[in-house]
Amino acid sequence: MKLWDVSTGRCLKTLQGHEHEVWSVAFSPDGQMLASGSDDNTIRLWDTITGQCLKIFQGHVSWVLSVAFSPDGQILASGSDDNTIRLWDTITGQCLKIFQGHRDGIRSITLNPQSTVLASGSEDQTVRLWDLSTGKCLRILQGHTNGSVVYHLQPPRRYPGQWQS
C-alpha cells in the first residue's frame, strides 16, 4: 500500500504488512493514523508519519471490506464479508462490540458525527442503522436492487422555508 502526495504525484511512504489485497482504507480525523482492511481478514492501523504498523486487529473470519473511524478517532469500525461489523478501541486494540444481522458481506460503514449511530451497507441489499451503545439494529432500509453502499450519515438539515415544529 502506498501513501501519495497528490499535489506532486510523489510516493511518500510504502506500507507493507498485509498478506493479501487491501479493500478499504480510512484516515483518522487528525490524519495521524490510517486504517486498512484486507483479504487477509485483518485490519491494520498505521502511523502516517513513520509508516509503521501500530496495531493489527484480528477477529473477522473473512475479508474486511470496509473501515471507518469515529469522529474522535478512538473507535474504528470494520465491516466484513463474514456478515459482521466490529468496533475496535484504537488505543488498546480490543474488540468492543460485534454487530450481527446482515445476511451477506458488509460493503460500507460510516458513523454519525456524535458516534451514536453506525450505518452499514451490505450485499444483502439493505442498509442497517445501529445504536452504538446497545449494539441493536434501529432500522433496516430495504428496496435496493444491488448491494447497498453508505457514504455519509448526518442529521437532517433545515432548508430555507422548511417548517420547524
FIGU-202363 format. One record per atom (N, C-alpha, C): z, x, y; residue in three letters. Coordinates in steps of 0.001 Angstrom, whole numbers, plus 500000, padded with zeros to 6 digits. Atoms other than C-alpha are relative to their C-alpha. Layout:
BEGIN
ZXYAla;...
***
This chain:
BEGIN
500000500859498849Met;500000500000500000Met;500000500913501223Met;500110499166498804Lys;499147501345503451Lys;500402499221501250Lys;499698500529498678Leu;500502500729506959Leu;499003500611500974Leu;501055499556499095Trp;497800500904509622Trp;500365499723501453Trp;499966500265498569Asp;497750501232513394Asp;498670499321500306Asp;501246500745499825Val;495209498502514129Val;499266500369501288Val;500675499628498748Ser;494503499779517651Ser;499183501278499837Ser;500724498739500192Thr;493402503226516418Thr;499257500057498671Thr;500604499945501335Gly;492436502472512803Gly;500554501122499147Gly;499384498871500704Arg;494720505300511674Arg;501043499501499006Arg;498984500304501009Cys;496761505084508481Cys;501293500705500387Cys;498712499439499595Leu;500420505574509421Leu;500837500453498815Leu;499166499718501179Lys;502073505502506011Lys;499320499452498757Lys;500372500522501308Thr;501253505089502352Thr;501288499735499241Thr;498783500407500690Leu;503945503166500487Leu;499682499889498513Leu;500276499980501436Gln;503982503928496766Gln;501224499573499216Gln;498885500421500832Gly;506090502290494103Gly;499657498841499086Gly;500372501126500859His;504621499028492825His;499097500501498876His;500795499601501161Glu;503102499333489375Glu;498719499199499853Glu;501189500850500063His;500511496581489920His;499647499528501405His;500483500497498714Glu;498720494688492694Glu;501107499350500833Glu;499098500644499043Val;500601493545495787Val;499321498732500506Val;500539501299499597Trp;500103489849496615Trp;500435499562501384Trp;499459500504498742Ser;502235489352499684Ser;500840501064500676Ser;499149499114499209Val;503855491329502492Val;500538499222501190Val;499415500606498809Ala;506135490365505372Ala;500852501041500709Ala;499150499131499193Phe;507685492338508209Phe;501284499263500343Phe;498749500574499511Ser;511333491764509076Ser;499823499696501484Ser;500146500364498579Pro;511819490179512524Pro;500093501183500963Pro;499885498839499111Asp;512821493529514044Asp;498944501071499711Asp;501060499060500330Gly;509873495325512398Gly;500459501249499276Gly;499469498792500636Gln;512151497888510736Gln;499795500038498492Gln;500187500080501449Met;511538496654507180Met;498725499229499683Met;501149500713500530Leu;508567495470505170Leu;500341499619498564Leu;499792500456501374Ala;508891493379502016Ala;498631499819499356Ala;501253500177500728Ser;506172493350499360Ser;500286499381498643Ser;499883500662501296Gly;505732491111496317Gly;498792500347499150Gly;501037499414500835Ser;503716492269493328Ser;499858499357498626Ser;500259500361501398Asp;502194491623489907Asp;501014500630499041Asp;499001499378500876Asp;504953493870488533Asp;501311499201499973Asp;498868500949500006Asn;507359490895489084Asn;501155500434500891Asn;498929499521499129Thr;509340492747491747Thr;499644499786501467Thr;500132499950498551Ile;509900492655495479Ile;500581501351500407Ile;499482498737499490Arg;510300495954497264Arg;500223499872501494Arg;499648499978498586Leu;511945496458500627Leu;499811501429500487Leu;500390498685499503Trp;510529499358502654Trp;500513500227501416Trp;499702499569498634Asp;511670501267505727Asp;498660500318500656Asp;501320499815499390Thr;508661501069508088Thr;499876501325500754Thr;500043498718499290Ile;509610504296509890Ile;499794501153499016Ile;500061498881500949Thr;510166506608506902Thr;499032499755498847Thr;500852500325501152Gly;508055504760504307Gly;500757499993498683Gly;499185499967501216Gln;510934504957501832Gln;500288498590499489Gln;499597501264500615Cys;511673502161499389Cys;501524499902500084Cys;498558500183499806Leu;515127500833500320Leu;500650499280498826Leu;499446500816501086Lys;515612498286497525Lys;498866499452499157Lys;500909500704500900Ile;513887496780494519Ile;500742498763499507Ile;499409501266500416Phe;514638493115493864Phe;499336499571498687Phe;500516500403501302Gln;514278492092490216Gln;500656498703499562Gln;499478501280500467Gly;514689488677488624Gly;498880499040499646Gly;501138500848500340His;511315486935488657His;499410500474498673His;500584499657501304Val;509604486811485259Val;498471499917500029Val;501449499981499835Ser;506066486608486642Ser;499688500526501400Ser;500471499445498738Trp;504026487724489648Trp;500723499402501198Trp;499419500466498746Val;505620487500493077Val;498848499805500985Val;501177500364499208Leu;503046485681495215Leu;500278499861501488Leu;499685500233498594Ser;504908485182498492Ser;501385500536500335Ser;498708499534499491Val;507704486785500525Val;500125499605501466Val;499755500372498599Ala;509288485743503824Ala;501441500332500369Ala;498671499703499479Phe;512249486876505932Phe;500556498811500768Phe;499338500928499084Ser;514784484655507624Ser;499878500588501403Ser;500122499496498623Pro;514669484918511445Pro;500979501121500360Pro;499053498915499705Asp;517758487180511446Asp;499788501216499087Asp;500312498879500882Gly;516324489417508691Gly;501002500243498890Gly;498961499775501002Gln;519403489057506471Gln;499674499390498642Gln;500402500654501244Ile;517729486848503858Ile;498515500214499798Ile;501390499898500391Leu;514488487460502028Leu;499755498939498938Leu;500375501014500989Ala;512819484590500168Ala;498768500489499264Ala;501169499631500796Ser;510357485138497340Ser;499565498820499147Ser;500581501045500835Gly;508039482712495567Gly;499153500648498929Gly;500611499332501136Ser;506650483471492148Ser;499130499069499159Ser;500802500723500975Asp;504151482438489516Asp;500880499474498862Asp;499064500566500990Asp;507263481705487383Asp;500551498646500452Asp;499658501327499460Asn;507583478476489473Asn;501347499960500708Asn;498701499978499325Thr;510805479600491173Thr;499907500690501358Thr;499787499333498722Ile;511904480631494636Ile;501381500632499908Ile;498706499317499988Arg;514691483164495029Arg;500329500429501416Arg;499488499484498727Leu;516811484011498050Leu;500777501271499710Leu;499385498688500192Trp;517942487625498346Trp;500739500415501259Trp;499276499376498901Asp;520529489330500527Asp;499363501367500235Asp;500707498745499747Thr;518635492189502217Thr;500945501201500096Thr;499030498900499918Ile;521831494247502612Ile;500451500422498603Ile;499450499675501319Thr;523286494025499085Thr;498949500008498889Thr;501014500119501042Gly;520100493217497149Gly;500285498911498993Gly;499569501034500933Gln;521902490363495414Gln;499154498735500139Gln;500676501295499985Cys;520094487168494424Cys;501042498946500354Cys;499039500980499501Leu;521851484395496360Leu;499798498619499385Leu;500314501336500522Lys;520069481291495015Lys;498657500030499308Lys;501288500222500658Ile;517273480176492727Ile;499656498527500173Ile;500481501366499797Phe;515266477083493639Phe;498983499677498905Phe;500911500424501063Gln;513562475211490797Gln;499559498569500249Gln;500519501349499826Gly;511360472129490857Gly;498487499954499984Gly;501458499958500064His;507746473182491264His;499549500102498545His;500550499967501354Arg;505579472752488180Arg;498935501078499814Arg;500980498917500071Asp;503311475708488978Asp;500417501071501007Asp;499642498859499166Gly;503345479008490864Gly;500115499680501478Gly;499774500182498565Ile;504578479217494453Ile;499118500990500741Ile;500964499172499277Arg;501789480498496701Arg;500500500426501362Arg;499567499674498639Ser;503585480456500044Ser;501387499440500271Ser;498669500442499582Ile;507029480143501597Ile;500209500374501453Ile;499611499689498629Thr;508444480039505097Thr;501333499333500285Thr;498704500555499606Leu;511832479389506698Leu;499921499503501432Leu;499976500494498623Asn;512542477358509796Asn;500812500967500873Asn;499316499055499104Pro;513909479172512894Pro;501526500027499857Pro;498542500040500155Gln;517507478070512131Gln;500463500483498628Gln;499689499584501378Ser;517341479321508500Ser;500788498934499244Ser;499346501096500722Thr;518425475899507233Thr;499071499335499001Thr;500994500634500871Val;515194474737505589Val;498935501019499613Val;501084499181500503Leu;512656476525503432Leu;498901499055499539Leu;501149500762500486Ala;509161475156502804Ala;499245500861499006Ala;500753499279501019Ser;507216476131499692Ser;498732499234499640Ser;501275500581500420Gly;503574475514498816Gly;499648500534498628Gly;500186499638501396Ser;502589475507495171Ser;498626499627499464Ser;501203500354500748Glu;499645475430492794Glu;500116498604499402Glu;499838501365500523Asp;501135472096491641Asp;499566498947501017Asp;500569500853498952Gln;499535470648494814Gln;501058499266500826Gln;498952500578499170Thr;502841469913496536Thr;500554501036500964Thr;499164499208499105Val;504812471232499466Val;501393499424499858Val;498611500449500123Arg;508578471058498997Arg;500819500587501136Arg;499046499563498983Leu;511256471251501664Leu;501364500105499338Leu;498733499703500661Trp;514547472793500510Trp;501100500227501018Trp;498814499720499206Asp;518026472815502014Asp;500543501355499542Asp;499568498655500396Leu;519054476487502060Leu;501460500070499593Leu;498575499906500317Ser;522788475838501926Ser;500323499389498637Ser;499691500665501275Thr;522754473471498928Thr;499014500340498890Thr;501033499731500987Gly;519528474508497205Gly;499268498754499529Gly;500614501265500420Lys;518492470861496915Lys;498656499795500683Lys;501294500360499446Cys;514948469644497431Cys;500189498778500898Cys;499846501078499029Leu;514911467472500559Leu;498825499029499969Leu;501190500836499952Arg;511360466177500338Arg;498866500682499251Arg;501212499523500652Ile;508166466525498313Ile;498812499383500728Ile;501200500454499307Leu;504907466285500246Leu;498824500123499035Leu;501076500033500985Gln;502044465246497962Gln;498702499554500655Gln;501283500473499516Gly;498379464497498370Gly;498961501101500122Gly;500960498896499951His;496780467935498305His;499143499969498738His;500885499990501162Thr;493786468331496001Thr;499837501390499414Thr;499977498633500502Asn;494153472091495602Asn;501421500519500159Asn;498691499417499782Gly;497100474448495611Gly;500389499904501464Gly;499509500206498636Ser;499248473960498709Ser;500489501305500602Ser;499557498811499284Val;499909476631501312Val;500733499573501264Val;499203500261498812Val;502569476578504032Val;499946501252500860Val;500084498847499123Tyr;502101478816507057Tyr;501143500098500994Tyr;499001499965498944His;504727477803509581His;500825498725499939His;499108501149500014Leu;507705475490509799Leu;500775499999501299Leu;499291500084498725Gln;509034474347513154Gln;500346498558500300Gln;499627501364499643Pro;510739471342514686Pro;498882499328500792Pro;501026500702499225Pro;508596468638516287Pro;500092500352501477Pro;500047499711498567Arg;507504469338519839Arg;499968498699500776Arg;500106501128499076Arg;507824466977522757Arg;498740500223500834Arg;501234499897499243Tyr;504437466375524324Tyr;500112499181501281Tyr;499974500790498763Pro;503839465139527883Pro;499693498525499695Pro;500211501429500212Gly;504157461382527870Gly;500599499470498713Gly;499394500469501252Gln;505904461281524495Gln;501335499339500309Gln;498787500763499754Trp;508646458704524479Trp;501167500597499237Trp;498799499481500654Gln;512143460027523696Gln;501021498902499834Gln;498969501009500235Ser;514842457905522129Ser;501367500542500342Ser;
***
